[in-house]
Amino acid sequence: MKPQYFVGILFATALYWMYLLYSPFILTILIAALLAVSTSNIQCYFEKLFRSKFLASLVSSLLLASIFFAPLGYFLTSFTMHINSVNPDDMAKVDIYIREFIDNPPPYLQFLAPYIEAGLQSINMQTVTSNAIFITGKIGSFSASFLKNAFLVIIFYFFAQYNGSNVLTFLKRVIQMSVTQTELLAKELSSVMSVVFYSIIINAMLQGILFGIAVSYLGYNGLLFGIMYGFASLIPVIGGILMWLPFMVYEFAVGTNANAIFIVVYSIVVISIVADTFIKPLIIKWINKALLKDDDAKMHELVIFFSIIAGLATFGFWGMILGPAITAFFLTVLKLFEAKSQEYKNKELKNKSQDDHF
């Protein structure tokens, strides 16, 4: 057996066992690596500021952790208190309002009545209210799972920031690609992921602030529900509806129809149409221009926008990172193929001209 075959078998065997060992963490490691790529400019700034890669990586990790943990921690604390202090009389009013609406729906919603009524037969608002502790436990269980994944992402993110340059240097030596091709791939992915990361944060904050202002005007906890809307805005299509629909139903049920109409019109017009449909692509475009000076490295803002939506629909919460990364990788590979094809054509033309000359 040739030595290179033996080394190849050893490598394949080692790769297989590495996959078995780290398969539960592959997605987490990938997300952490992509986040490290997205925030590489922040890492560079901290390295210049602190003159220490370890300290810079630690501060970057703490900053990212605050984005995950601080809003979620406040949400869990405040929302749990709200659930446990639900007024049974108000929930009974909501129950009566919904059932009356189903029994006597508007003419244009008559076709939905049988389907909704069948679903409501298994729902009892008084039971829901009395099981507030159970609901809180379910929310806590989901949040604990998210926090565990987020904690692992932060840990791997720290190591990606601290050892990222060494890993990239090693991969450049191992991968059979030219330095130009490797740099193109890294540049394209880093550029797109930076735009995606900052645009997601800014857009979620913008929509959360807008919704928080509206519900504060109605007397609710604007900070709590603003944070909730910010996270909900990451869900394609139905994210906003999940927030304003319960407010509308509750306000109609307690008789404050003006508040119900206000929250619906405001959420649809100001947040869903103006902020999400028109301002969000502009935010992506602005960040795209601000961060990327090289036109060749830019990806159109609509491509980034739809890749975020596709990623969320396919992979869930972390799809907002994976979707653009996969799209950027695919487009970069196409550019590499284009460059290779052009190089091959130029070589053929050069050889042909030399043959004609002789």
C-alpha positions, 0 to 999 in steps of 0.5 A: 500500500502506498504511504499516501493511501495509508495516510488517507485511510487514517484521515478518513477514520479520524474524521469519522470518529471526530464526527461521532464525538462532536456531532451534538455540537456541530451546529453550535460550533458552526454558529459560533464560528459564523458569529466570530466572523460577523464580529471580526471588526469588533474583535480587531478594535478590542485587540488594538484597544487592550493590546491582548487577544485574550482580553479582547476575546473575553470582552467580545464574548461578554458583549455577545452574551449580554445580547442573548442573556440580558433581554431574555433574563428580564423577559423571563423574570417579568413575564413569569410575574405577569403570568402568575398575576393574571386576573381570572375575571379578565381571562373570563371576559376574553373567553366570552368575547372569543366564543361570541365572536365565533358564534356570530362572526362577520359575514366575510369570516363565516367560512372560518367559523366551523374550523375555529369552533372545533379548535376552541372546544378543547380550550378553556380560559379558566383552565388556562388561567388556573394552570399558570404555573404549568405554562410558566414551567413550559416557558421556563423549560424552553428558555432553559434549552435556549440558554444552554445552547446560547451558553455553548455558543458563547463558549465556542465563540470565545475560542473562535475569537481567541484561536481563529487566526491560527485555525485559518492559517492552518486551513490555508496550509491544508486546503488545496486552494490558492491564497487568492481564492482562500482570501476571496472566500474568507472576505466574502463570508466575513463581509456578508455575515457582518452586514447580516449580524448588525442589520438583524440587531438593529432591525429587532431593536427598531421594531421592539422600540416601536412596539414598546412605545405603543404598548407603553401608551396603553399602560403596559410594560413597554420594555418587556413587550418591546423585548418580546416583539424584538425576538418575535420579529425574527419569525417570518410573516407571523412574528408580529401577529403573535404579539399584537393579536393577543393585545387586540383580543384583550382590549376588545374583550374588556371593552376598550375598542379604541385601544384595540383598533390603535394597536392593530393599525399601528402594528400593521402600518408602522411596524409591519409595513413601514419598518419591516417592509421598507426600512429593513432593506434600507437598514441592510443597504446602509450597513452594506455601504458603511461596512463594505467599501469594495463593490465586489464584496457586496451582496444585494440587500434583497438577497440578504433579506430573503436569505435571512427569511429562508434561514429562519423558516428552514433552521429556526432561530439560528437560521438568521445566521445560517441562511446568509452564510450558506447563500454567501458561500454558494455565491462565492463558489460561483465566483471562484468557478467564474475566475477559474473558467476565465483563467482557463479561457485566457490560457487557451487564448494565449496558447492559440496565439503562440501556435499561430505565431509559430 
